Amino acid sequence: MKTLNKFLGACAISFAMVACTTNPITGRQSLQLANNQEISAMALQQYRQTLSQSKVITGTTAARSIQNVGMRIKNAANNYYRNIGREGDLANYKWEFNLIDDKQINAWCMPGGKVAVYTGILPITKTDTGLAVVLGHEISHALAGHGNERISQSMIAQYGGAILGSTISNGQMAAIFQQVYPIGAQVALLKYGRSQELEADEMGLYLMSMAGYDPREAQPFWQRMEAASTGNRQPEFLSTHPNPDTRRADLDAHMAKALQYYKASGGKV
């Protein structure tokens, strides 16, 4: 692992001039070598496959809530990126928000804005604000390019310097995508790193606030999520997430800024 980390660090220096991406909301920098359009195309294919093998719920109050909350957060993100002159970052996003009838406590957003929420998480979200915590977090994974970052790490680990000459074939890239995004009818979860999860917490907190949802409801939601753990078994949604104490401290650290965004959106502080 230490050898790989050293290699990744060396590659990061080599590629920084052309592939270092800065998150405009959190300021975090990451190495993103893959082509976002290619990733989005593969994500769309996986998303369609997942929906075709699942029972998608439409027309219900819950389904409409997912659509409405998702669109509010998406619009808030669009406004923020437009105001800072980076609307081009979101040009290739084609947003979809679908509710899947499945008892899993889970939700996810793939590159390009393909979102799924499982019915199993709804008793924990309870309200639209709780749902905004989830969707803000998952949408942030996509906007921050965490999928590209994980794919880039796999590219470097498997092919090293070969990527300098763009010698990775379409088949090799597809194989890496399948490893990173094992999307299927039963489980749909990208194994993000801890730093990516914490960034999604921070960014999601800001996005839900910009969309007019009270960020102070984030802590109660995560407490309900932790309470849903039974024995040593965690919900899929928490399987790669940070230690609860770390998450609580991190959310507290970002709450003042989130409340500023919430107040600017018309919320009462």
PELINWO-V174645 format. One record per residue. N is the residue number from 0. RES is the residue in one letter. SS is DSSP state (h for helix, s for strand, l for the rest). PHI is phi in degrees with one decimal (none if undefined). BURIAL is b if it has 24 or more other ideal C-beta (glycine too) atoms within 12 Angstrom, else e. Layout:
N|RES|SS|PHI|BURIAL  N|RES|SS|PHI|BURIAL
//
This chain:
0|M|l|none|e  1|K|h|-63.2|e  2|T|h|-63.1|e  3|L|h|-62.4|e  4|N|h|-62.0|e  5|K|h|-64.1|e  6|F|h|-66.7|e  7|L|h|-62.3|b  8|G|h|-64.5|e  9|A|h|-64.6|e  10|C|h|-65.0|b  11|A|h|-59.7|b  12|I|h|-66.1|e  13|S|h|-63.9|e  14|F|h|-96.9|b  15|A|h|-57.0|e  16|M|h|-65.5|e  17|V|h|-116.9|e  18|A|h|-132.5|b  19|C|s|-86.2|e  20|T|s|-111.3|b  21|T|s|-108.3|e  22|N|l|-69.9|b  23|P|l|-72.5|b  24|I|l|-98.6|b  25|T|l|-103.2|b  26|G|l|85.1|e  27|R|l|-69.7|b  28|Q|s|-102.9|e  29|S|s|-147.1|b  30|L|s|-91.9|b  31|Q|l|-129.9|b  32|L|l|-95.4|b  33|A|l|-77.6|b  34|N|l|-82.0|b  35|N|h|-63.8|b  36|Q|h|-65.9|e  37|E|h|-65.4|b  38|I|h|-62.5|b  39|S|h|-62.9|b  40|A|h|-65.3|b  41|M|h|-67.6|b  42|A|h|-63.1|b  43|L|h|-61.0|b  44|Q|h|-62.6|e  45|Q|h|-65.1|b  46|Y|h|-62.9|b  47|R|h|-60.9|e  48|Q|h|-63.2|e  49|T|h|-61.9|b  50|L|h|-63.4|b  51|S|h|-68.4|e  52|Q|l|-101.2|e  53|S|l|-124.0|b  54|K|l|-94.8|e  55|V|s|-88.6|b  56|I|s|-96.8|b  57|T|l|-132.3|e  58|G|l|80.7|e  59|T|l|-91.5|e  60|T|h|-59.6|e  61|A|h|-65.3|b  62|A|h|-63.7|b  63|R|h|-67.7|e  64|S|h|-63.0|b  65|I|h|-63.0|b  66|Q|h|-61.4|b  67|N|h|-67.6|e  68|V|h|-65.1|b  69|G|h|-59.9|b  70|M|h|-68.3|b  71|R|h|-62.7|b  72|I|h|-70.1|b  73|K|h|-60.7|b  74|N|h|-66.2|e  75|A|h|-62.8|b  76|A|h|-64.1|b  77|N|h|-58.2|b  78|N|h|-63.7|e  79|Y|h|-63.9|b  80|Y|h|-64.1|b  81|R|h|-66.0|e  82|N|h|-66.3|e  83|I|l|-100.6|e  84|G|l|75.3|e  85|R|l|-120.9|e  86|E|h|-62.5|e  87|G|h|-61.9|e  88|D|h|-61.1|b  89|L|h|-106.0|b  90|A|l|-61.2|e  91|N|l|-95.8|e  92|Y|l|-80.6|b  93|K|l|-121.1|e  94|W|l|-73.8|b  95|E|s|-140.3|b  96|F|s|-128.6|b  97|N|s|-127.6|b  98|L|s|-100.8|b  99|I|s|-110.0|b  100|D|l|-76.4|e  101|D|l|-159.1|b  102|K|l|-75.4|e  103|Q|l|-57.8|b  104|I|l|-89.8|b  105|N|l|-158.8|b  106|A|s|-162.8|b  107|W|s|-159.2|b  108|C|s|-135.2|b  109|M|s|-90.4|b  110|P|l|-52.6|b  111|G|l|88.9|b  112|G|l|91.8|b  113|K|s|-94.3|b  114|V|s|-112.2|b  115|A|s|-134.4|b  116|V|s|-123.0|b  117|Y|s|-93.5|b  118|T|h|-59.8|b  119|G|h|-62.4|b  120|I|h|-90.0|b  121|L|h|-64.5|b  122|P|h|-64.2|e  123|I|h|-92.9|b  124|T|h|-67.9|b  125|K|l|67.0|e  126|T|l|-128.4|e  127|D|h|-62.0|b  128|T|h|-68.1|b  129|G|h|-62.0|b  130|L|h|-64.3|b  131|A|h|-65.1|b  132|V|h|-61.6|b  133|V|h|-65.1|b  134|L|h|-68.0|b  135|G|h|-60.5|b  136|H|h|-63.6|b  137|E|h|-70.1|b  138|I|h|-62.0|b  139|S|h|-64.4|b  140|H|h|-56.6|b  141|A|h|-71.1|b  142|L|h|-63.7|b  143|A|l|-78.5|b  144|G|l|71.6|b  145|H|h|-65.1|b  146|G|h|-64.2|b  147|N|h|-60.1|b  148|E|h|-61.8|b  149|R|h|-67.3|b  150|I|h|-63.8|b  151|S|h|-62.4|b  152|Q|h|-62.1|b  153|S|h|-67.8|b  154|M|h|-59.6|b  155|I|h|-66.8|b  156|A|h|-63.5|e  157|Q|h|-90.1|e  158|Y|h|-122.0|b  159|G|h|51.7|e  160|G|h|-65.7|e  161|A|h|-59.0|e  162|I|h|-72.6|b  163|L|h|-63.7|e  164|G|h|-97.2|e  165|S|l|53.2|e  166|T|l|-94.3|e  167|I|l|-75.2|b  168|S|l|-77.9|e  169|N|h|-60.6|e  170|G|h|-65.5|e  171|Q|h|-65.8|e  172|M|h|-64.4|b  173|A|h|-62.5|e  174|A|h|-66.1|e  175|I|h|-63.1|b  176|F|h|-59.7|b  177|Q|h|-65.0|e  178|Q|h|-69.4|e  179|V|h|-79.2|b  180|Y|l|-117.6|b  181|P|l|-79.7|e  182|I|l|-77.4|b  183|G|l|-155.6|e  184|A|l|-70.3|e  185|Q|l|-96.8|e  186|V|l|-129.5|b  187|A|l|-135.4|b  188|L|l|-150.3|b  189|L|l|-82.7|b  190|K|l|-84.2|b  191|Y|l|-77.8|b  192|G|l|-81.8|b  193|R|h|-61.7|e  194|S|h|-64.6|b  195|Q|h|-70.5|b  196|E|h|-65.3|b  197|L|h|-67.6|b  198|E|h|-67.2|b  199|A|h|-65.4|b  200|D|h|-60.9|b  201|E|h|-64.1|b  202|M|h|-64.3|b  203|G|h|-63.7|b  204|L|h|-61.2|b  205|Y|h|-68.3|b  206|L|h|-64.8|b  207|M|h|-64.5|b  208|S|h|-68.0|b  209|M|h|-60.7|b  210|A|l|-83.2|b  211|G|l|93.4|b  212|Y|l|-104.1|b  213|D|l|-67.5|b  214|P|l|-67.7|b  215|R|l|-66.8|b  216|E|h|-83.5|b  217|A|h|-67.4|b  218|Q|h|-60.1|b  219|P|h|-58.8|e  220|F|h|-61.8|b  221|W|h|-65.4|b  222|Q|h|-66.6|e  223|R|h|-65.6|b  224|M|h|-64.4|b  225|E|h|-63.1|b  226|A|h|-65.5|e  227|A|l|-75.1|b  228|S|l|-69.6|e  229|T|s|-117.5|e  230|G|l|63.2|e  231|N|l|-94.8|e  232|R|s|-98.5|e  233|Q|l|-101.1|e  234|P|l|-59.7|b  235|E|h|-51.6|b  236|F|h|-61.3|b  237|L|h|-105.1|b  238|S|l|-63.9|e  239|T|l|-119.2|b  240|H|l|-84.9|b  241|P|l|-66.6|b  242|N|l|-54.0|e  243|P|h|-54.0|e  244|D|h|-64.6|e  245|T|h|-64.3|e  246|R|h|-63.7|b  247|R|h|-60.5|e  248|A|h|-64.3|e  249|D|h|-67.4|b  250|L|h|-63.6|b  251|D|h|-61.3|e  252|A|h|-64.6|e  253|H|h|-100.5|b  254|M|h|-66.4|b  255|A|h|-59.4|e  256|K|h|-67.5|e  257|A|h|-61.2|b  258|L|h|-66.6|b  259|Q|h|-64.1|e  260|Y|h|-64.1|b  261|Y|h|-64.2|b  262|K|h|-63.4|e  263|A|h|-64.3|e  264|S|l|-82.5|b  265|G|l|106.6|e  266|G|l|-77.8|e  267|K|l|-94.4|e  268|V|l|-105.6|e
//
